[in-house]
Amino acid sequence: MPQESATPLAQSPHRRYNPLLRKWVLISPQRTQRPWLGEVNAPSGFSDLRHDPQCYLCPGNPRAGGHQTPKYDGVYVFDNDYPALLPQTTAVAEAASPLLQAEPELGRCKVICFHPDHNLTLPLMQLEDIRKVVDTWTEEFATLSADPNLGYIQIFENRGAMMGASNPHPHCQIWATQHVPDEPALETETQRDYLAEKKTCMLCDYLAVESKAKDRIVTENEHFVALVPWWAVWPFETLLLPKRHLGTMPGLTEAEKASLADILKQITTRYDNLFQTSFPYTMGFHQSPVDGSDHPEWHFHAHFYPPLLRSATVRKFMVGFELLGMPQRDITPESAAERLRAVPAPHFTLTGSR
């Protein structure tokens, strides 16, 4: 009997493996046989308000605890008024049972305001202003990494109320922790094991595969690539990768910093244009730990996790089987990348002109 031909992955349920986290994601493309074009929404989430008298991140306004935000005209950095971590702690570790473990955790929490204008987000900022943010990230990472009490530095941005942002003013946070958190700790382990076995970098090899396939690449420039990863969980999740192997932001050249600013503007512009809304997401940079050890396995990268699924109002929820079993998605990563490539995103030169 003739063998039945295999159904393409784009049409049949299958699961894909994430080697960075050693996890699987279930993909069910048959649930949406034709790409969903999304609802047509009037542009939403954008504001013309440059200064909000009630916003504690706007220049000159009061903050908690009697602090006042200065009248800054560029990037502004300060210690979080409500930090999740403290430089000292009086917590006492208890070991009543191996099942009831606890230990103290020291750290620092900082806030970085991208721009004095209340209504500007990364896709709306001038490229030279995004470059200033990149420079600030680099400087803060270098300063915090010199603290021997810190083991990891997590830079992240929650954009939009849907992602829990308590203030719409363009800003991000840095949480510097004593211990390496679970996700980057696992990425450290998987990249280290891959290097030991293959004698090459996992993400260098992965980028070579994606550059050859091309169907999951959204956009790229001279030094960076933005793509929908093979193992993406969120509908329009993207991964930003430098084309050169390096572990942390301070390792970027001046040209690479300019390219990072450019790729951030490109991908966030595509996000905003996808559903004509100020696109919510959580974005974060994963970098080599600063725990005093060498980490040749580490390849610097950024994750974008946006929740929107079909329109400005329809979002993806992690419930049911996904909470109890494993992540699941309907649209394939290839389809998501195609959608993002198709939306308008003007080319921005590295000097900031359109």
N, C-alpha and C positions, 0 to 999 in steps of 0.2 A: 504494500500500500504506500502511496506517496505520502511523504511527511507533510504535515500541516505547517504552513509558513507561520513564523512568529509574528505576533501583533506588535507594531511599533510601540515604544514606550509612551509616545504622545497620546495613545488611544486606550491604554490598558492599565489597570491598577498595578503598581509596583512600589518598591521602597528603595530609597537611596541612602548611601552611607556617608556620614560626615566624619572624615578621619581626624579632624581637629578635636572633636569632642567624643569620638567613638560612640555615636548615636545614629539611629536610623530615623528617617522621615517617610511616612506613607504618602504616596501621591495617587490621586484618584481622578485622572483627567477625563474619564468617561462621564463624570458628573457635569461637565461643561464641554460638550462636544464641539461647540463653536465658541470662539472667544467672546466673552461678555464685553460690550463696548462701554458699559457704565451708563449711569443716568447723566443727563445733561443738566448741570447745575449752573446757576448764576455764580460768578466769581464770589468766593466767600472767605472769611477769615482774614482779610486784608484791612488795614487801617491807615488813615491819614494823620493820626494823632502822633506828633513828633515828641511831645512832652506831656506826661500825665502827672498832674499835681499829687495824685494819690499813689503813684508808683514809687516804691522805696529804692528802685534801681535807677531812676531818672536823676540826672545831675541836680544837686542842690536840695534834694528832698530828704526828710528825716527817715532814719531806719530804727530798728528795734534797739532797746537798751541805751537810748540816748545818743546813738551814733547818727552821723549825717553823711550822706553820699556827697562827695565834693563835686564841684562843677567841672567835671572831666570833659575832655574833647577828643579822646581817642579810646583806647582799651583801658578798662578800670578793673583792678583786682583787689579783693579784700577777703579777710577770713570770715567764713559763714557765721552769721549771727545765731544760727540754730544748728550747730554742727552735730553730725552723727557720731563723730569721733573726737577725742580730746588728746592733747599732747601728754597728759598724765591721767592715770585712772587709779581709783582706790578699790577696784573690784578684786575680790579674793577668789582664787580658783578653788573649786570644790571637787572632790573625787570620791563621793559616797558610793558610786557604782560606775563601772565602765560604760553603762548606758546613760549616765547623767553627767557627761563631761562639760566643763566650762573653763575658760581661761581669759585673762585680761586682754584687751585689744587697744593699743594706742594708735593715734593717727592725727591727721590734719584734714580739714575741709575748707576749701576756698571757692569763691565765686568769681567768675570772669565775665564782666559786661563787655559784649562785643563792640558796642557803639553807643554814643549818647542818645541817638534818636530812638524813641520808644517803639516805632513802627517798623524798624528795619530788621529783617531776618537775613540769614546768609545769602539766599538767592537774590535778595534785593540790594545787598551791599555792593559797593564798588570793590573791584578786585584788589586794589591796593589796601583797602581797609580789612579785607579778609586776610591778606598777607600779614598785617599787623597782629591779627589774632593768632595766626600760625607762629609768628615770632614769640608772642607771649606764652603760648603753650610750651614752646621749646625752652624758653627761659625758666618757666615755673617747674618744668620737669627736671631741668638741670639743677636748680636750687634745692628742690625737695629730695632729689636722689642723693644729695650730699649728706643728708641726715642719716646717721647710722642706725637710728631707731626704726626707720621705714624700710619696708620690703617690696612695696608695689605702689605704683601711681596710676590711678584710673581717671582719665579725662573723659567726660561724657556730657552730652546735651540731651535734655528732654524738651522736645518742641511741641507745644500745643497742650491744651487742657486734657485732651484725650489720653495723653501720655503722662499726665500727672504734673505738668508744669504749673507751679503756683503763681507764676508771674509771666506775662507775655513779652516783657522786655527781652531783647535778644541777649542771651547769656548762657553760660555752661557752668559746670562744676568740676572740681578736682577733689577726689577722695584719695588721700594717701594713707595706706594701711600698714600696720606692723607686719602682718602676714600676707602672703599672696592669696587673693580670693579664689574661690573654687573654679570659675571659668578659665581665667588665665593660668591657674595652677595645672588644670587638665591640659590646656594648650601647650604648656611647657613640657609636660610629660610626653604628649603625643609627638611633638616636634623633635624632642630629644631622642625618643625611641626610633623615629624615622631616620634621623641623622645617623644614629648608631648602626642601623641595619643597611640603609641605602648609601650612606656616605655623601648624601646630598640634602639640600633643604626641601622640606615638604612643600612649602608654599611657592618656592621657586619652580619646582617641578609641576605643581598644580597650575601655576600661571602659564607655563609653557604649553600644557595641554589645552587650556582655555584659549590661548592665543592662536593655536592651530585650529580649534573647532570654530571659534568666533561667534557661535549662535547664542551664547550667554553674555557676551560683552555688550555693555550699554554705551560706554564712551571711554576714550583714553586720550592722553596727551603724551608728551615726550617722556615723562618719568613715571606716570601713574596709569592704572587701569581700574575702571569701575565696572563690576560685573554682577550678575545674579548668580550666586554660587549653585553648583550642582545639587547641593543638599539644602537649599533655602527652605525655611519653615514659614516665614511671613510672606504674604502675597507678593510684595515688591521689595523684598529684602535685597540689599546689595552689599558687596564686599569691595573695599578699596585696597589695592595692593601696589606698592612701589615695584618698579621693574628691576630695581637693584636690591640685592640682599643687604638689609641693615636691621638693627634691633630696636632703636629708639629714635625719637625726634631729633635729639642733638646730633645724630649721625647724618642728618639731611644736609646736602649742600645748599647753597643759596638758590641755585636754579631749581632744585627739588622742592624747596619751600614754596617757591613761586608756582610750581606745577601742582603742589598739594592745594594751594589756595584756588587754583583754576579748576581742578577736578571737583572740589567741594562745591564751587559755584555751579558747575555743569550739572552735577547729579541732583542738587537741591532744586535747581531751576526746572529740571525735567519732572521732579516730584510735584512741584507746584502746578505745572502745566498739565499733568496727567488728568486731574479731576477739577482743574480750575479752582483750587483751594489752597490756603496756607497749610501745606501738607504736614501732618504730625508724624513724629518719629522719635525713637531713641537712637542716638548715635554715640559710639564710643571707640576710642583708640586702644588697641591691645599692643602693648610694648613689652620688651624684656623686663623681667623683675629687676629690682635694684637691691637684691638681698646679699650683695657682696660676692656672688659667684659669677663666673663667666657663663654666658648663654649663647654660644655660637649657633644653636639651633633656631633662635628666635628670628622671625621675619615680621617686622612692623606691619600693622594693617588696621583698618577701621571697619566696623560693622554698622550698617544702617538697618534698624528694625522698625518699619512703618506698619501700622495696623490696618490702613484702609484697604478694602477689598474690591468694591465695585463702583464706588462713587465717593463724594465728599462726606456722605453720611452713613455708608454701609461699611462696617469694620469686621475684621476677623477676631473671633474670640477663641481662646484656648479653654475648652470645656469638654465634659463628657469623656469620650475615648482619649482625647488628647491629654487630659489631666491624668487619667488613670492608666493609659496605655502608652501612646507615643504620638508625636506631632503628626498632623495630616494636612494636606493642601489639595485643592482641586486644580488650579491652573498650574501648568508646568513651569519650571524656571525658564525654559526657552521661550514660552509664550509671554511671560512677564518681561523678559529682556526685550523681546520684540516690541511690546507695547511701550516700554520706556524709550527705546530708540526712536519710535515713530512720533513722539510728541515734540512740539517745537522747543528747541533749546539753542538759542543763538550762540555762535562761537565767540568766546571771549579770549582775547589775546592776553599774554602775560603782562601787559602794561596796563590792563584795566579798561581798554577801549573796546567797544563793540564792533 
